[in-house]
Amino acid sequence: MAIEFLKKANKNPKTGEENVSRIVTEMLSAIESGGEDKVREYAKNLDNYTGNIVVTSEEISAAATKVPKQLKDDIRFAYDRVLTFAEKQLESMTEFEYEIAPELFCGQRLIPMETTGCYVPGGRYAHVASVIMSVTTARVAGVKNIVACSPPKPGVGVNPAILYTMDLCGADAILAAGGVQGIAAMAFGLFTGSPADILVGPGNRFVTEAKRILYGRVGIDLFAGPTEIAIIADETADPRIVSIDLVGQAEHGPDSPAWFITTSRELAEQVASRMPGLIADLPKVQSQAAEAAWRDYGEIVLCGNREEAAQQSDIYAAEHLEVQADDLDWWLERLRNYGSLFLGEETTVAFGDKCSGTNHILPTKGASRYTGGLSVGKFIKTVTYQRMSRKANRKVAAVTARISRLEGMEAHARTGDERLRKYFPSETFQTKL
């Protein structure tokens, strides 16, 4: 049967991008020309913050005293697991050298980037887990200079738990700057003198757009915009668990898509009926965010079979994808497009978001069609090299000359010709087709 939308969104993840792009472009230009003073101006006007932009060691120490022991223990719990997973990722990457042909050696080196900028959201929520995901992973990768930033609060500065976690995970410099001005400060090397080679971390659409515009001048991890969730479920799923997990991500903000894909009409109807009550039961700020997200971006899709469900899921290419259905191994093998996959009722997006081990900085807006989430490899350049003997030139130089002339690149060809003349002066080679 054809898929049926029991609930269709009236907005999509790209809604409103044009206006955002204009605003961000103007801000980046102003900061690049105005420098540190412009960052301070934006901090004052947008965040009502006039304190230090570069967080001092005294401020970090003071923040640590405000973090309860239980929270410190929980942060350490999450840190240890993310650290372990990142270390295993690093172990899976290898350098090598191989003799491709007699006396012609080709190799691969893994070189960590010099400086990274880690953005940590701190507006509506204090995302300590984002610190762990970005700073820890960069440190494991071997990045030499890690700059982290987060939006400050008036009279307070960066959230104390965020500051504590940044210090624990190994940030070398911390900036009390959020939004576009925070991204720009790290990209242009303001306050630190160290321009970022790569910018990483989730954020709102202004942060995401700033990274997109700067991409090319600097590297970026991926397009980590407003949070997305998709859930695939069959008739074996618990409707309450499905509904709670959808709401769990919708609370991120009014532009966070939540997509439910199912092969069971009964389950679809039960989830649809539960959503309003679960959203209304949240505290006011979270309820308002989730209500708008579900109203404008939520969808319920009824599919005839699991293959149709998998196809629809791959179209969404969701940041987070949960599967609550029979035969989880089939889904693991079949599904292609997602940032991170959560198999079975026993796991959920929140576990991955906070502490289970995998990284929560993930692709949105369909970017999981071509990239995965943040990993150790994002901070490491995989570069190649070669070396060969004069003997190896006998074949390589002649082939290079012939291919180059076929392409019309005479100067390329002559680099091969000259070596053949020098290394084998008594021999004649065919260097033209």
N, C-alpha and C positions, 0 to 999 in steps of 0.2 A: 504494500500500500504506500501511497505518497505520504510524506511527513505532514503533520498537522500542527499548526501553532495554536495552542490553547490560550496562550498569552503572548502577544507580540510587542516588542519594545518600540517606543516612538523616538528613541534616540540611540546612537551607537557610540563606540569609544572615540570616534573622530569628530563628534558634534562640537561646534564652536571653536575649532582649531584656528580658523583664519584670524580671529580677533586676538587670540593668545599670541600667535606668531608676530603680529605687528607690535604688540606691547613688549614682548621679550626682545625683539630686534632693537627697538629703541633703547631699552635699558642696557643691553650689552654694549651698544655703541657709546652710550653716555659713560659707562663705567670704564671702558677701555681708554677713553680720552680723559676722563676726570680722575681716574685712579682711586687711591685709598679714600680720599675725601668724599668721593661720590658714593662709595660703599657705606661710609658713615652716614651720609645724608639719607640714603635709602633705609638704613637701619633705624634712623630717627623717625622718618616719615611713615614707613610701612609697619615697623615693629615697636615704635615708641621706645626705642632702646638707645641709650647714650653712653653705655659703659664701655669697657675694653673690648676691642674686636679680637685681639689675640689674648686668649685665656691664659692667665698666669699660673705658675705652679702653686702659689698660695690659694688661688681660687679653686684649683683642682683638689687640693688637700681639704679645703673647707667643704667642698661638695661631698667628699667621701664621708665626712662625719654626719651628713644628713641622710645617708642611705642606710636603712635598717639592715641588721645582720641577715635576716631571712632573705631579703632581696639580694644582698650580696651573694649569699649561698646559691640562690636561684640563677643569678647571672653567671656564676662560676659553673653551675651545672650545664647551662646552655653553651657557655664558652668551651668547656672541655669536649663536648660532643661535636660542635662545629669545627673545632681545632683538629680533632681526630679524623673527621671526614675529609677536611682539607689536606691533611698530611697523607691520607691514602690516595687522594687525587694526584698529589705531587709524585708519589711513588709510581703511579701509573704512567707518568711521562718520562721519556728516556732520551738521552743523547746517544748518537751512534755514528760510526764511520764504516763505510762499506766499499769494498773494491768492486766497482761497477764493471770494470774491464781491466785487463792487465795493466797495472801501474797507474790506474785512474781511480782516485779515491774521492767519494762524495760523503759528506757528513751533515749532521744536524746538531745545532747547539740550542740550549734553552737559556735565554738571558732575561732575568727579571727587569722590569722597568725601573727607572730611577726614582720617579715621584708619582704618587697617585693622590687624587683628591676624593675623599669619601664623604658623600652627602648623607646626612641623617635627618629624617623628618622629625619635627618637634612642635608642630602647630597644634592640631586637634588632639593628637596623642603623642606620648613620649616613647619613641621607638628604640628602646635600648637594644632590642634584637637586631635592628639594622646595623648598629655599631658592630656587633659580634660578626655578622655576616660579611661585612665589607672590610673592616680593619684587620680582623683575624686572618681572613683569607689572603689579604695582601701581604701580611707579615709572613705567613707560611710560604708564600710564593717567593719571598726574598726581596721585596721592594725595599729600597734603602730609605726613602723619605715618604712618610705617610702623613698627609694633611687631612684633618677631619673638620667638618663644620656642621652647625645645627642652628636653627632659629632661636634667638634669645627671647626671653620674656621681660617686660618692663620691670626694672628694679631688681631683677633676679638673675638674668643672664641665661645661659644654657641650663637645661634641666639637670639637677644634680646627679640623677641616676645615669643620664647620658654621659655626663662628664666623667663620672667614676668608671663607666664601662669603656669609654674611649681610652682612658689611661691604662686600664687593665689590659686591654687588647693590644696596646702598643702604638698609639698615635704619637707622632713626633711633634706635631703642632695642632692646636685646636683653635678654630675661629668661631666667635659668636656672631654668626652671619647666616641667614637663611635665604630661601628663595633664589631668585635670579642673581642677587648680589653675592650670595654665598658661592654659587657655581662660578660666577665670573671671577671672584677673588682667587679661587683655587686655579682656574684655568690660566689667568694672567700672572699668577705668582705674586699677587698683592699681599703685603704684610709678612710674607715668608721669603720672598726672593727666589722661590722655587716653583716655576710654572708646572702644572700637572701634565704628565704624559698621557694619563687616562683619568676620566671622571667616572665614578661609580656610585650607585646607591639609588633607591627609589625616591619618588617625590610626586608632587602634584603636577598638573599639566604645564605649569609655568617652568618648573624645574626640568621636566622632560623636554620641553621645547627648547630651553636654553642649551641642553646637552645636544639636541639634534642640530641646532644651528652651529654650535662649536665643533661638531664632528668633522674631522678632517684636519683642523688645527690641533686638536687633541683626539685621543681615542676615547671611546665610551664603552661601557659594559654592554648596554642594550637599551631599548626604549622601555623604561620601567615607569609607566604612567599609572593612572588610577587602577586599583586592584580589580582583578577579574576572577570569577569562579565559574566553573561548569561542573555539574554533577550528572553522571550517567547512572541510572538505577533501573532495576527490573522489579518484578512483582515480589521478590524476596526482601526488598529493602524496607526499612522502618521509616514511615512517613515523617515521624517527629524528628528523627535524626537528620534526615534529608533537609527538612525545613530549617532546623536549627543551624545546620552548616551553611545554608544559603544566606541566612540572616547574619551569620558570623562574619561573612566577608562584606555584605552590603553595608555594615556599619562603618566601613572605612570612609565612605563619603558619598555624597549625592550623585556622583558620576561613576560609581563602581558597578559594572555589569554583573548580573547573576543569572546564569543560564541553567535550566533544568531540562535534561533530555531523558526520556523514559519510554519503555515499551509497554507500560501499563497505564491505561486510561484511569483506572481506579486510583492508582498511586498519584497520578498527576492531579486529579481532583482533590484528593486529600491534602496534598502539599499546598495547592492553591488556597484551600480554605484555612489552613493553619497559618499562613504567612502573616496576614494582618494582625492577628493576636500576638504572635511572637514579637513582631516589630513594636507594637504598642506597649509591650511589657518592658521594653528597654528604658534606661534613663533617657531624659529628654534629648540631649545632644545626639546620642547614638540613635535614638528612635527617629529623629528628624532626618538624619543622614540615610538610614536604612530605608525609610519610607520613600524618600525621593529616588533612591537608587532602584528599588524594586518597581516603583511606578514607571519610571522613565527608561530603565535599562533591563529590567527583568523579563525573561522569556521562559515559557514552558512549551517544550516540543515533544509531540507524541510520534513515535516511530513504529513501524510495523515489525521490525526485527532488530537484532543486535548489530547487524552489518549497517543498516540505515543509521542507527544511533552512533556508531563509530564514524561514519561518513560525516554526519552533522557535527560531531565533536571536532573532527579535523578541520571543518570549515571555520568554526569559531576560533580554533587554535588558542585556547584559553591559557591564561597565565597559570592558574591552578586547575587541576582536573581530578575530581574524585570519581571513583567507580565503586558503587555499592550494588553488586550483581554477582550472579553465579559465574563460575569458571574464570577466576581472575587472571589466570595465566593466558587465556585467550585474549583478554583485553590488553594485557601487557605486551603481547606479541603483535596485536593488530593496530593499536593506536599509534599515531605518528606525530601529531602536532599538539604539543603542550609544553608549558614551562617546567612544571613538576607534577608528577603523578602520585596519587594517593589511593592505594588499592585496599578495598575492604572497609567495612564500617568501623573497624578498630583504629583506623588512623583518620586524620582530618587535617585540613589546611592549617589550622591553628597550631598543631603540633610542629609542622614544618616551619611555620612562621616564627616560632618562639625558641624551640630547644631540642628537637629530635636529632638534628645533625646535618641535614641537607640545607642548601642555601636558599634563602627566601627572596633574593633579588633576582627577579624573573622577567622574561619578555611579555609585553602586553601588545595590544592593538594588532594581533596577528603575527607578531614578529617570531613566534615560536615555529613558524613555518621554515625559518632558516637559522635560528640560533637557540641555544639552550640558555640556562641562567648563569649567574656569576659563578665562576670557579677559579681555582688556582691558575688555570691556563689563560684566563683573561689578563693576568698581570705578567705573563711571560711571553716574550717574543720567541717564536720558533724560527730560527734563522738557519740558513744552509751555507756550506762552504765546499770547496773542491781543491784538490791538488793532484798533479800528475807529473809523470816523468817526461823527458824528451821523447822517449820511445813511444809513449802513448799519444804524442802529438801526430804521429805518422797518419793515423786514421782520423782522429778528431779534427785536426786542422783542415784536412782535405774536404771532409764532409761539410764542415762549417763554411768553407769557401764556396762550395757548390750551392748549398742552400741559400747563402747570402746573395749570391749573384742571381739565383732564381727569383729572389724577392726584390732585386734591384738595389741591394745595399752593398755597393762596391767597397766602401771603406771597411765594413765588417769583414768582407772577404779577404782584404789585404792583410788584416791582422793574422789570419791563418797562413796566407802566402809567405809572409815574412818569416814566420817561425819555421816553416818547411825549408826555406832557403838557408836559414841559419843552422838548423839542426841536421839537415840532410843535404849538404851542398852538392853532392855527386849524384843525387837522385832526381828523377822527373816525376811530377805528380799531376793528375788530372784535377784541376781546380775549377773547371767550367763544365757545364752539362752539354 
